[in-house]
Amino acid sequence: MPLVPAAILAMLFLALAIWRREAALAAFCGLLPVYLVRLSLPLGIGTLPSTLLEVFFWELFVAWYFMDAPDAKKPGAWDALEEWAVPLTIFVTAATISVFVSSDLRAALGLWRAYILEPILFFPMFVHTVKREKHGIWMIATLGTCISVIGVTAIYQKITGFGIPNPAWAAAATRRATSFFGFPNAIALLSAPVVTLMAGWSLALLRAKRSTRRLLAILPAAAALLGTCGVVFAVSKGGMIGIAVGITALGLFDKKLRAWTLGAIIAACMVVMLYLPATNFFARIVGFREDSSSVRGIIWSETANMFKDNPVFGAGLSGYPTRIAPYHTHYWIEIFQYPHDILVNFWSETGMLGLGAFIWIIVRFFRKSWKLHKNGWIVATNAAVMITLLIHGLVDVPYFKNDLAFLFWIIVGITESVQAASRASLLDKAKAVVTGEPISPWVT
């Protein structure tokens, strides 16, 4: 993008960040795909590759830090980092080591900045802003709007084939929507977790006391439907399975839906066992006899051979394509940027240390979710969202992309904000009673 229009957009976003941080944060959540707008920022000694999303992040972060001062420097603003200090320190340390393990130092530094530093700085800012301003619903509303737009463009592409960059994907018989991304799975990686989030929000609104609130349930439900259309028309089996498992988890977490969900699971199992086409489809997926599944099996086999020689540090950030080349024997398959499994991705990119830290973060997330499960609809829903991401991640790359790294920490941040709100002082709770404002930022 030319610098002049990018500069105008950056100034508008900066004005919003200065005026209302919570509104800018909500806008940021809905604008995650603008990482596709690539920029070369002029420096005195050259240019710095960047994205419009990265520019927006630094404007928002700086505005939060300085405009909310001294509040941002008080105890509480950085609680999200302090409580996660050990796993985050190990995670950042492992990623930093991986920069120097990588065969491409410049690319590794760029990924370290975009996938590690910025999303982790975003985490406490998100928690603090959501807790303080009580506008958490704004954040998920813009995420829902984002996947709705993606879904509409995917539907249009499914009908017309317009704008699909690859002829094989554009052909009517094998059409796979890409929306404004460069490849189909990018739709599912961003949309699938948010579909589960929209489903949980819609369910919460249907149970609201006020009839006007119940009527609003149609909006997140429509977003979930459009997002699902995007995933289906991208032909992302991993995304579809992720949504199915996430929605099932949501049903199991809900006492009123648990019996119905268990019945649906039993019925689905009966269909798979007794209906031959369903049996064959399930066998192809589980047995890696689908083309995409068999390709992943080959990728993992070659990656396992690479790990035998590089077990501790893996390939380093951005180092996988170069490091895997000597082990790549199936020449009819291209060398991918990542090995397409969430745990293997982290092992390859950040070594065993980074993989251990990531597992620690996930375990802590679910432990917090369990402890907070009585604190409203958002906790169970958000746990189901993470399950959707992890299930899809078994066959894809749900973190190492600009939008996905931020989305991951938004998910973690939502649950952390619930805990932060639950620790409100007696004075804050008394003020809430007087003013009528909720303590939780996730009240429907």
N, C-alpha and C positions, 0 to 999 in steps of 0.2 A: 504494500500500500504506500502511495506517496506520503511524504512526511506532513504536508500541509493539512490534508483531511484528517490524518491521524492525530495531529497536534490539536485540531479543533475538537475532536472527540475527547481527547485527553483533558483539555481544559474544561469541557462541559462536565466530565465525570469528576474532576477535581472540585469544581464548584459545588456539585452535589455532595461530595464527601465532606467539604467544609461546612455546608449548610446543615445536612442531616446525615450523620454517620450510618444510622440504621437503614435509611433509604438507600444509601450508596452500597451498603453491604448486601441488601436484598437485590439490588440491580446487578451487583457482581455475581451473585449466585445464579441469576438468570442469564448472565452473559458469558458463561463458561466457554461456549464454543468460539468466542472471539480470539482464542489462541491461534486460530487459523489465519488471522491477519498478522503476517510476518513483517517485522520492521528491522531496519538497520539504523541504530541510533548513533549519530556522529559523536565521536570522542576526539580528543586532541591528538591521540596516537593511532587512530583508525576508527572502525565502527564496531558496535556491540550488537550482535544478533539478539533480537528480542521479539516479543509479541505484544499485541494490544492488551491482552489479558494481563500480562506481566506489568505493563505500565499502569493499568488500572489498580493492580494490587498494591504497588508501591505508593501510589497516590493515597489510597485508602489507608494503608498502614501508617504512613507518616501523618496523615490527618488525625487518625485515631490516637496516635502516640502523643502528638503535640497539642491538638485541640482539646483532648480530654484530660490533659495534664491540669492539676496534679492528680486527678482521679486515676489516670492510667498508671501512675507510679505508686498508688496506695496499695496496701495489702488487699488482695482480691482480684486485681486486674491480671495478675500473672499466676493465679492459683492453678489454672489449667496446665501451665508448664511445670509448676513446682510439684504438683501431685504426680505427674508423669515423668518426672525428672530422670529417673534411672533408665527406663526403657528408651526414652527419647535421646538421652545422652549416648547410649550404646548404639542406637539407630544412626544418629548423626555421625558418630565416630566411625562406624562401619562404612557408611557411605563416603566419608572423607578418605578413608584408607583406599576405598575402591576407585576413587579418582586417580590415584597414583598407580594402582594395579592395571588400570585400563591402558589399552594400546593407543588410545586417542585422547590425550590429555585435554585438549581444547573442547572436544565434544563432551567429555566427562564432566568438566567444570560447568558447562552449560546445563547439563542434566542435573547436576548437584544443586545448582541454583534454582532450577525450575521445579524439580520433583521433591527436593528435600528441604532446602532452606525456606523458600517462600511458603509452601503449604504448612510447615510447622510454625512459622511466625503467624500465619493466618489463624491457626487453631486458637490461641488465647484471645486474639482480637475478636473472633467470632463469639466465643463463650462470654466474654466480658460485655460485648455490645448487646447480645441477645438477652443476657440476664438483666442488664441495666435498663434497656429500653422497652422490654416486654413485648417486642414485636417479632417473635420467632416465626409466627404464621406468615409474615411477609416473605421470609427466606424460602419457605417451602412453596409458597404461592408462585414465586418467580421461577423456581425449579420446575413446577408443573407447567407454567407458561412455556418454558424452554422446550420441554419434551413435546408439548402440544404443537409448537411450530415445526419441530423436527418430524413429528408424525404426519402433519398435513403435507409437508414437502415430500415425505416418503410415499404417501398415498398418490400424490400427483405423479411422482416418478414411476410408480407401479403401473399407472394407467397409460402414461405417455412415453416413458423411457428417457425423458428429457433430463439432461445434466448428469447422467451417469457416466463416469469417465472411462470405464473399461468396457469394450465392445461385448465381451462375454457376459458381463453383468447387465448390459443394456438390452441384449437379445431377449425377445418376448418369452421364449421357452425357458430361459435360465435367468430371468430378470431378478436383480437384487438392488434394492434402493440404497442410495448412499447419502441422501439429503444433501447438505452442503459439505459433508466430509469427503475424504479421499477414498474411503473403503467402507463396505457395508457394516462390519462389526463395530465400527465407531458409534453407529446409532445405538446398538444394543448395549454397549459398555456404559454409555451415559444414561440411556433411558430406562434400562431394566430396573436398577435400584429405585429410581424415582417413581416408576409405575407402582411398585410395592408401597412406597411412601404415600402416594396419592390414594391408593386403595384404603390404607389405614386411616387417612384423614377423612375420606368420604364416609367410612363407617362411623368414625367419631362424631361427625356432623349429623348423621342420621339419628344419633342417640342424644343430641343436644336437647335441652329443655325448651328452648324457644323455637317456635315454628319457622321463623325467618332463618334461623341457623340451619334447620333441617333442609330447607329448600336449597341452601347453598351447597349441599352435598353433591349436587349435579355437576358442579364445576370441577372438583378434583376427580370425580368419576369420569367425566369427559376427558380430562387430561390423561388418566390411566388408560382409557380406551384408545386414545390417539397414540400414546406412547407404545402401547402394545401393538398397534398397527404398524408403527415404525419398526419394531423388533421383528414382527412376522414378515413384513415386506423386505426387510434386510436379509431374511432367511438365516437368522442367527439361532441355531438350535440351542447353543449354550445359553443365550439370552432368554429364550422361551422356557427352557428348563429352569433357569434361575428364577424367573418370575413365578413359575408354577410352584417351586419349592418355597419361595418367599411367601406367597399368598397362603400356601398350606401351613407354614409355620405361624403366620398371623392368625389363622383360624384355630390352630392348636393352642396358641397363647391366650385366646379369648374364651372365657368360661362359657359364654352363651353360644358360641359357635363350635366348641370343641367336639361335641357329639356328632354334629353335622359333618364336621371336617373328617372325623374318624370314619364315618359312614362313606364319605366320598373317596377316601383312601382305599377302603375295602372294595368299593365298587370298581375303582380304577384297577386295582390288582386283579379282580375277577375278569375284567375286560382284557387285560394283558394276557392272562392265562388261557382264556377261552376263545377269544376272537383272533383268528390266525393272522390277519394283517397287522393288528396291534402287537401280537407276539413277535412277528418277524421284524417289525420296526424297532421294538425294544431290543431285540437280540442284535440288530445291526449297530445300534448306538452303543450298547454295553460292550459288545464284542469288537468294537473299533473296525467294523466292516464298512461303515460309511467312508466316503472319500476323505472328508475333512478329518474324521476320527483317525483313519489309518495314517494320514499325514502327520497328525500330532503324535501318534505312537512312534513313528520314525524319528521325529524331532526329539522326543524324550529319550529314545534309545541312544541317539548320537550325543545328546547332552550328558547322559550318564557316563558315556565313555570319556567325554571332556572332563567331567568331575573327578574321574579316577586319577587324572594327572594334576588337577587344580581343585582339590577338595576344600581347602580352607578359604581361599579368596575368590574362587569362582573366576569369572571373566572380567570383572570390574565394570563400572558404569560405562555404558555404550560400547563395551568391549566384546559382547557376545558374537557378532557376525565375524569378527576377525579371529577370535579364539576358537570358534567352532569349525572354521574352515578345514583344518587338517583332519577332522573327524567326520566330515561330511562326505558320505559315500553314495548317497542316493541323489545323483546329479540331476534327475528329472524334477526334483523339488528345490525351490529357491531357498537360499539362506535367509531366515527371518531375523528381525531385529531382536526378538525375545523368544524364549522356548515355550511360550503359551501354556503356562501353568503358574498360578500365583505364587506357590511356594518355590518352585524351581526358578521362577523369574527373580525372586528376591535372593535366592542362593547364588544365582549367576551374577546378578548385578551388585550385590552388597556382601557376598560371602556368607559363611556360616554365622558370623557374628550378627550381620544384618538380618538374616533369616530368623535367628533366635529372638532378636529384638522385636521383629514384626509379629512373631507368634505371641510374644509377651503382651504386646499392645492389643492384639485380638482377644487374648484370654482376659485381660483386664477389662476390656470393653464389655464382654459378656458377663463378667462378674459384677460390674457396676450395674448393668442392665437388670440382673437378677435382684440385686439389693434394692433397686429403685422401681421394681415392677408395679408397685402400688401407687406410683406418682403420676398417674394419668396415661392416656392412650398412647402418647408419643413414645414412651419407653419400649413397650412391646412392639409397636410398629417399627421403630428404628432398629430393634434387634432383628426383625424380619428383613428389613432393608439390607443390613449387613450380611445376613444369610444369603440373600439374593446375589449380592456382589461376590461373595466367596464361592458360591456354587457355580456361577458363571466363570469365575476366575479359575476353576479347575481346568478349563480348556482355553483360556484366553489371558489377556494382559489388562487387568482392571485397575492398575495403579500407575504404571509408567507412561503417562501421557498427561499433558498440562492440565486439562479439565478434570481428569480422573483423580489425580493426586489431590486437588482441592476438594473434589467430591468426597473422597475418603475421609478427609479431616472435617468436612461438614458433618458427616454421619457421626464420627466420634464426638465432635463438638456439640451436637444436639443432645446426646446423652449426658455429656459433661455439664451442659447448661442446666439440665434438670437437677443434677446434684447441687450445682451452685445455688439454684433458686431454693432448694430444699433446706439450705443452711442459712436462710434469711434470718436476721436477728428478730427478737421480739418486737423491737421498735419498728422495723420494716413491716412486720406482719400487722402491727397495730395501725400503721399508716395505710396499709392496703385495705383494712376494714373500713377506715374512715373515708378514704377516697373512692372505694369501690373498685380499685384496680387489682387485678390478680397478681399473686406472687409468682406463679408460673408463667413463663412466656409462651406456653403452648396450650392455653385454655381455648377451647372451641366455642 
